[in-house]
Amino acid sequence: MKPFEYPPEQSRVYAWRSIAMIGATAVLLYITTGHSQTMKTAWVTDVMSIVPSLALIAALKLELQPPSRRFPYGRYRSLAICFLLTAIVLLAMGLFLFFESALKLVHAQRPPIGSMVIFGRAGWAGWTMIGALAVSMFVGMYAGRIKQPIARTLASKAIEAESATNRNEWMSEGAGILGIVLVGFGFWWGDAAAAALISLQIVYEGSENLRQVIADLMDEAPTQLGSRELEDLPHKIIHAAEQQGWVDRAAVRLREHGHLITGEVFVVPRSDKELVARIDELLDDLHRVDWRLHSLTVMPVPTLDKHAV
């Protein structure tokens, strides 16, 4: 089996730019955190948003390794495994931060947001917190925007999930800014309440990523990017197979492995003469239907299962 290679124009698109930007804002948030639960939660959110990107880069190298005797089907599930781990960590961290924020509300703990000296002048520390949150919000939204074309180019649900998480920064960081402003007006509960809202956003993102990666590990049929709707790729393959003069009927079974799609094509031949040569020709035609198709198996069968597409 030939090792898989990305098309040349797609193998160079993923970069470290968003990791560097989000990492810089995470440092800024850490410097201005103080004793604010909102700032602590926002900082954790930024740090956790870097983890999927790092996991993706590591998985990209693993999944391109050629099949071996120990891994005859390759390491295409490495991407799903990396995101399974990051989704679990994200979900667990979100739940921990939510309960921590809830306890602060129950015990009526007031955040000690004091003053900060900048360029020799003392001022309310909340302004620096608001500024840091605003920077983090815009950087996150920009990072999510630049990842969208990359996700479409690589047909990557993992990058699309990252993009959606970054684009939703305006909700979590916006809630944080509102919480700091409420504290400034004397509403002590604003800080913990905002932190609870941000942690719920983390829980939501973690649960969505977990649902998606579990579906991939269960060999879910290929779905459209950013949606739960099934792709029409199986019907394209069936149409391409049935265009062969020797094929009477065809059916297909596909599953996703990270960026790749693998599966089996079942055909009912009109006759069995020179069947092997014709199957080889058919495989060449089918692999031209979509660049993600890899390691297809054409299996002649006497009848088609009623559950086949």
N, C-alpha and C positions, 0 to 999 in steps of 0.2 A: 504494500500500500504506500503510495507516494505521500510524503509529508506535505501538510497544507502550508500555503504561503498567501499572505495578503496581496491583493493587487498593488502594484507599485505606488499609485497615487494615494492609497489608503494606509500604507505601512508607515508613513511619516507624519500623520496628522496629529497624533496625540502628543502633547508636550507637558512640560512641568510648569507652565506659566501660572495656571490657576492655583497650584499647590503653593508656589512662592507668594502669590498675592494673599491668599487666605492665611498662610502662615504668618505673614507680616501683620495682618489685622489681629490675629490671635495674640501676638506679642503685645500689640497696642492695648487690647482688652485686658490682658494680664497686668500690665503696668497700672492701669486705671481702676482695677477691680475694687480695691479697698475691702470693706466689710459688706458689700452689697451682694445679696443673694442673686439678684437679677444679673449683675455683671459676671458673677461666677458661673451662672448657668449659660450665659451668652458665650463666655470664653470656652466652656466645655463643648458647646455646639460647634464653634469654629474648629477646635482641635479635632473633634470627631468627624467633621466633614472632610478632613484631609485623609483620614484612614482609608475610606473606599478608593480614593485616587491612588494611594500607594499600593493597596491590594490589587487594584486593576493592573498597574504596571508590572507587578510581580507575576500575576496570572498570565499576562500577555506573553511573557517569556516562556512560561511553563507550557502553555497550550500549543506553542509552535514547535516543541520538541518532537522529533519523529517517533513513530511507534517502536516499541521494543518488545523483547520476549516477555518481559514482566508486564508491560502495558501494551498489549497488541492493538488496542483501539486508540492509542495515544492518550494524551492528558487533557482532553478537551473539557473535562468537568472541573479543572482547576479554578476557572473563573467563578463557577457557581459555589465551590467550596470556600473560596476567599470571601465572597459576599455573604455566604451563610454565617461565617464567623463575625464579620463586621455588623451584620444586621442584628445578631444576638447581642453583641456588645452595645450597640446603639440603643436597642430596646431596654436592656438592663440599666444602662446609665440614665436613660430618660425616666424610668420608673423610680430609680433612687433619688434623682433630683426632684421629682414631683413630691415624693413623700417627705423629703427634707424641707421643701418649701411649705408643704401643708402643715408640718409641725411648727414652723416659725409663725404661721398664721394662728394656729391653735394656742400657742403659748404667748402670743402677742409680743414677739421679739421685735424691737424697733431697730432699724438699721442705723448705725452711727456714721452717717455721711457728713463728714466735717468739712474743713477747708483745706485748700492746697495752695502752696506758694509757687507762682509761675512768674519768672523774670522779676523776682523781688516783690511781687504783689500777691497778697492773699485773696483768695476767692473761693466760692462754693465749689467743692469737689464734684458736685453733680454735673456741672457744665462740661468738665473733661470727660465724664462718663457718657454723657449724651453725645458729645462729639465723636468719641470712640465707637459708640454704637452706630452712629450715622455712617461713619467710614466703613464699618463692617457690613452694613446693610447694602451700600452701593457696590462694594467690592464683590460681595456674594452674588448680587443680581447680575453683575457684569460677567463673573465667572460662569454662572449658569447659562448666560446668553452665548458665550463663545463655545460652550460644550455642545450646544444643540446641533450645529452642522457636523461636528465630529461624530455625534451619536448617529445621525442619519447616514453619514458616509460609511461607518463601520457596522451599521445596523445593530448597534449595541444597546441593549436594554439597561445594562449596568451604567453606562455613561449617561443615558437618558434619565435614569433615576437620580444620579448625582446632579445633573442639570436642574431637575425639578426641585431638589433639595436646596440648591443654591438660589434658585429663582424665588423660593419661598422665604428667603431671608427677611424680606420686608415685613412679614408677619411677626416673626420672633423678635427681630431687633426693634421693630416698631412698638411691640408690646413692652420691651425693655425701656425704651425712651419714655413711654407713657408712665411706666412704674416709677422711674426716677423723678419725673415731673410731679407726680402725685406726692411723693415723699417731700419734695421741695415745698409743696403747699400745705404740708402738715399731715397728710394722710399716710401714716406709718405703714399701713397694710399694702400700699401700692407696690413696694419692692418685692415682697414675697408673692403677691398675687401675679405680678408680671413674670416672676421666675417660674411659677406653676404653669402659666400659659405656655412659656417657651419649652418647658420640659414635656408638656403634652404634645407639642409639635414634634419633639424628638421621638416620643413614643410612637406617634403616628407614622413618621418616616421609617422608623425601625420595623414596625409591624408590616408596613407595605412592602419593604424590601424583603422581609422574611417570607411573606406570602408568595412573592414573585420567585424567589430562589427555590422555595420548596416545590413550586409548580415545575420549575426547570429540572430539578432533581428527580421528579416523578415522570419525566419524559412527556411533558405537555406538548401538544401540537404547536407549531410556530404561530405566534400571535403578532399583531401589528405593533410597531414601535409606539410606546406611550399609550397603549390601549389593551384591552382584554379581548378584542375581536380577533378571530382567527384569520390568518393570511389566506389568500387565494392561490398560493404557490402549489399546493397539491393538485388543484384543477389544471394549472398550467402544465405540470408534469404529465398528468393523464392525457391532456390534449396532445402534447408533444409525442408521447409514446404511441397513441392511437393513430398518429399520422403515418406511422410505419406500415407499409403494406402487409407485412406478415403478422401484425398484431390485430387480434380480434377485439379483445377488451383489456383494459388496464385498471389498476388500482394502486394507491401509494400510501405509505405510512411514514411520517416524518416526525422528528423530534429535534429540539434545540440543544446544543452543547455550547454555551457561551455565545460566541459570534457565529458558530458554524451550525449548519443543519445537516443531519444525517438521516438515513432511513432506507426503506426498501421499496422497490417498485415491482409489482406483480403483474405479469402479462399472460394472457391466454393466446398462444400462437395459432395461426391458421394452419400451419404444418410444422413438422419438426426437422425439415431438411436444412442443413447448414445453420442450425440454431445457434451454435456457439459463436460463429462469426457475426451473425446478425445481432446477437446480444451485445457484442463488443462495439458494433457500430451504433447501437441504440444508446449505450452508455456515453459515448462521445457526444451525441446530440443532446442528451439530457443534462450533461454537465455544462452545456452552453446556455441552459435556460436561466440559471442564476449563479453568480460567482460563489455564493456560500455553499452550494451543493458539493458534498464531498463524501467519498466512500459509499456511493449508492450501490445497492445490490439488486440486480434484475433477476427475479425468480419466476420461471415459468410454472404455472399451476393449472390444474384441470378445471377448477371452478374458483369463483371469488367468494370470500367470506361476506356475509350480509352486512357486517359492521365496517367493511372497508370503504374508503371514500370512493 
